[in-house]
Amino acid sequence: ADGNFGRIEATTERLVDGLASLAAQAGVPAQIAHVGSMFGCYFLRQPDALIVDYATAKQHADTARYARVFHALLARGVYTAPSQFEAGFVSLAHSDADLEQTWEAFAVALSAAGPLQDL
């Protein structure tokens, strides 16, 4: 896509790629994806889990880790969807500085979130 929609999608892709890279570096199993300007992040109970629908989300999503990361991000000035069952959105207002702040806060939040949820 060209124009504003293309710009928003490219920004969303950069955001998601950065988040996925940080999760991998931290050894935190995550499934992070986007479509257009909409994105979502699931933390997984097992590294090889795959979420494809609500049933597998209920089965594999580490909701406790998500809550800890959400609050750690919020404490650092980054507001995301309060539940991993919701979507986040990127807009034209989001700058490179906003992405950098989000990635920095996400890296800290991941380390503060602790180990995998016990099953």
Secondary structure, DSSP 8 states (H G I E B T S, - for coil): --HHHHHHHHHHHHHHHHHHHHHHHHT--EEEEEETTEEEEEEBSSTT----SHHHHHHHB-HHHHHHHHHHHHHTT----SSTTS-EE--TT--HHHHHHHHHHHHHHHHHS-S----
